[in-house]
Amino acid sequence: MLDNIKIILVEPAHPGNIGGAARAMKTMGITQLVLVNPLRFPDPQADWRAAGAVDVVDQATVVTDLSEALANCQFVLGTSTRMRSIPWPVISARQVGEILSAQAQSAEVAVVFGREDSGLSNEELRLCHTHLQIPSSPVYGSLNLAMAVQVVCYEIYQYVIGPNNLLPSTRDTDDMTHIHGLGERIWDRPPASMAQMEGMMDHLEQVLYASGFVDPDQPGNTVSRLRRVFMRQQLDDTEIQILRGMLKHIAARME
């Protein structure tokens, strides 16, 4: 599981937080770090804060936007401290290991952390299957970015090394019903990547506008709610192909 997890920092402003996050990751066996449009990187402060995890900093991937960082990912967790106008599935940090264990064993997973001052935007959070929150004191609940990374990586690592670390084939299905409501997810095909998902959503949006079902000038929340449906179901690559074939057929009939 650990080798398939990416920690993504979106527009980190302070290089020290990059180094601190790298150190937090490596102590928990996670080494894939992705930086989205960092303000200052590379920077000596990142190396200094990383201490013995400079290799994680040196191997970090730098991209220009979140969509690029997520293109090959198949399950995405986005950290958030705020409730949204359209509720999205939310888990606590304590649940993250169990949730990730329910994914396909080969799935590429991303945990996305937002900006130090403003977190992730609504548009960025819509790219995530599930939102993740770290419960904290109502008196003062603000965590430093590297601290937040440490908490999440710790919970993942504790699940991996703990007594609940069973292969999906040996785990009691009844134990998983609270995650999906219908038992454990059956992955008979590879999970769809975020690039495939975004292509399907763009295709769907075009057909909804062309058919008149959604007014492009007043779209409301229809597309966002449909996105939530598909993200919640975690489509595989064959299901994406079927849906796109259906959309193509519908669009041809409208011409």
C-alpha positions in Angstrom: 0.0 0.0 0.0 2.7 2.5 1.0 4.5 2.4 -2.3 1.3 3.4 -4.2 0.6 6.5 -2.1 1.5 10.0 -3.3 1.4 13.0 -0.9 0.5 16.1 -3.0 1.1 19.6 -1.6 -0.7 22.3 -3.6 1.1 25.6 -3.9 3.1 25.4 -0.6 4.4 28.9 0.3 7.1 27.9 2.7 10.0 25.6 1.7 10.4 24.6 5.3 7.0 23.0 5.1 8.1 21.0 2.1 11.1 19.6 4.0 9.0 19.0 7.1 6.4 17.1 5.1 9.1 15.0 3.5 10.5 14.1 6.9 7.0 13.2 8.1 6.4 11.0 5.1 9.7 9.1 5.3 9.3 8.2 9.0 6.0 6.5 8.0 7.4 4.7 4.9 5.9 6.9 2.3 8.3 8.5 -0.3 6.3 9.8 -3.2 6.1 13.6 -2.9 4.4 15.8 -5.6 4.5 19.6 -5.4 2.0 21.7 -7.3 3.3 25.1 -8.3 5.5 25.6 -5.1 6.4 29.3 -4.4 10.0 28.5 -3.6 11.6 25.2 -4.7 14.2 24.0 -4.6 15.4 25.9 -1.6 18.0 25.2 1.2 15.3 25.5 3.8 13.5 22.5 2.4 16.7 20.4 2.7 17.4 21.7 6.2 13.9 20.8 7.5 13.9 17.4 5.8 17.0 16.3 7.8 17.4 12.6 6.9 14.7 12.8 4.2 16.5 14.9 1.7 16.2 12.1 -0.8 12.4 12.5 -0.7 12.8 16.2 -1.4 15.3 15.5 -4.2 13.0 13.0 -5.9 9.9 15.2 -5.6 7.9 15.8 -8.7 7.0 19.4 -9.5 3.9 20.1 -11.7 2.0 23.2 -12.6 -1.6 22.2 -11.6 -3.5 19.6 -9.6 -5.1 17.9 -12.6 -1.6 17.1 -13.9 -0.6 15.7 -10.5 -3.7 13.5 -10.4 -3.8 12.3 -14.0 -2.7 8.7 -13.2 -4.2 8.4 -9.8 -7.2 6.2 -9.2 -8.3 7.2 -5.7 -7.9 10.7 -4.3 -8.4 12.0 -0.8 -8.5 15.8 -0.3 -7.9 17.3 3.1 -10.5 19.9 4.1 -11.5 21.7 7.3 -14.7 23.3 5.9 -18.1 21.9 5.1 -19.1 22.6 1.5 -22.4 23.7 -0.1 -22.7 20.3 -1.8 -21.8 17.7 0.9 -19.1 15.3 -0.2 -18.1 12.0 1.4 -15.9 12.8 4.5 -13.7 10.6 6.6 -11.5 11.3 9.6 -7.8 10.7 9.6 -8.3 7.7 11.9 -10.3 6.0 9.1 -7.8 6.6 6.3 -5.9 3.3 6.5 -9.1 1.2 6.4 -10.5 3.2 3.5 -7.3 2.8 1.5 -7.2 -0.9 2.2 -10.5 -1.2 0.4 -9.0 0.0 -2.9 -7.6 -2.2 -5.6 -4.2 -3.4 -4.5 -2.6 -1.8 -7.5 -4.5 1.5 -7.3 -2.4 4.7 -7.4 -3.6 6.8 -4.4 -3.2 10.5 -3.7 -3.6 12.4 -0.5 -3.9 16.1 -1.3 -3.0 18.9 1.1 -3.9 22.6 0.3 -2.3 25.9 0.8 -1.1 26.9 4.3 -3.4 30.0 4.4 -6.5 28.8 2.5 -6.4 25.1 1.9 -7.9 23.6 -1.2 -10.4 25.4 -3.4 -13.9 24.0 -4.1 -12.9 23.2 -7.6 -9.8 21.2 -6.4 -11.9 19.4 -3.8 -14.4 18.3 -6.5 -11.5 16.3 -8.0 -11.4 14.1 -4.9 -13.3 11.0 -4.2 -13.4 11.6 -0.5 -12.6 14.5 1.8 -10.4 13.9 4.8 -10.5 15.9 8.1 -8.3 15.8 11.1 -10.3 16.3 14.3 -8.8 19.0 16.5 -9.5 21.3 19.3 -12.4 23.8 18.8 -10.4 26.3 20.8 -7.4 26.2 18.4 -7.5 23.7 15.6 -5.0 25.0 13.1 -2.3 22.5 12.2 0.9 23.3 10.4 1.1 21.7 6.9 3.9 19.3 7.9 2.0 18.4 11.1 -1.1 17.5 9.1 1.0 15.4 6.7 2.5 13.6 9.8 -0.9 12.8 11.3 -2.3 11.3 8.0 0.9 9.3 7.2 1.0 8.1 10.8 -2.6 6.8 10.6 -1.9 5.0 7.3 1.3 3.4 8.7 -0.4 2.3 11.9 -3.0 0.5 9.9 -0.5 -1.2 7.7 1.6 -2.6 10.6 -1.4 -3.2 12.9 -3.5 -6.4 13.5 -6.1 -5.3 10.9 -3.6 -5.5 8.1 -5.2 -8.4 6.2 -5.4 -9.0 2.5 -8.8 -8.2 1.0 -9.4 -11.9 0.2 -9.1 -12.8 3.9 -10.9 -9.8 5.5 -14.4 -10.4 6.7 -16.7 -8.7 4.3 -19.1 -7.7 7.1 -16.3 -5.5 8.5 -16.4 -3.4 5.3 -20.1 -2.8 5.0 -19.9 0.5 6.8 -17.5 1.8 4.1 -19.5 1.0 1.0 -22.9 0.0 2.4 -23.0 -3.1 0.1 -19.9 -5.0 1.2 -16.3 -4.8 -0.1 -15.7 -3.3 -3.5 -15.1 -6.0 -6.2 -12.3 -4.8 -8.5 -12.5 -7.1 -11.6 -11.1 -4.3 -13.8 -8.5 -1.6 -13.0 -9.9 1.5 -11.3 -10.4 4.5 -13.7 -7.6 7.1 -13.5 -8.4 10.7 -12.8 -7.6 11.5 -16.4 -10.2 9.0 -17.6 -12.7 10.4 -15.1 -12.1 14.0 -16.1 -12.5 13.0 -19.8 -15.8 11.3 -19.1 -17.1 14.3 -17.0 -16.1 16.8 -19.8 -18.0 14.5 -22.3 -21.0 14.3 -20.1 -21.1 18.0 -19.6 -21.0 18.6 -23.4 -23.9 16.2 -23.9 -26.0 17.7 -21.0 -25.6 21.2 -22.6 -26.2 20.1 -26.1 -29.4 18.2 -25.1 -30.8 21.2 -23.2 -31.0 19.2 -20.0 -28.6 21.7 -18.4 -28.6 25.4 -19.3 -24.9 26.5 -19.8 -25.8 30.0 -18.6 -27.5 28.7 -15.5 -26.1 25.3 -14.8 -26.8 25.2 -11.1 -25.3 22.3 -9.2 -26.4 19.5 -11.5 -23.0 18.7 -12.9 -21.3 18.8 -9.5 -23.9 16.4 -8.1 -23.5 14.0 -11.0 -19.7 14.2 -10.4 -20.3 13.3 -6.7 -22.3 10.2 -7.8 -19.6 8.9 -10.1 -16.8 9.7 -7.6 -18.7 7.9 -4.9 -19.0 4.8 -7.0 -15.3 4.7 -8.0 -15.8 3.6 -11.6 -13.4 1.2 -13.3 -11.9 1.7 -16.7 -14.5 -0.5 -18.5 -17.4 1.4 -16.9 -15.9 4.7 -18.1 -15.7 3.3 -21.6 -19.3 2.1 -21.5 -20.5 5.5 -20.3 -18.5 7.4 -22.9 -19.9 5.0 -25.6 -23.4 5.7 -24.4 -22.8 9.5 -24.5 -21.3 9.3 -28.0 -24.4 7.3 -29.2 -26.8 9.9 -27.5 -24.9 12.8 -29.1 -25.1 11.2 -32.5 -28.9 10.7 -32.2 -29.2 14.4 -31.4 -27.5 15.6 -34.6 
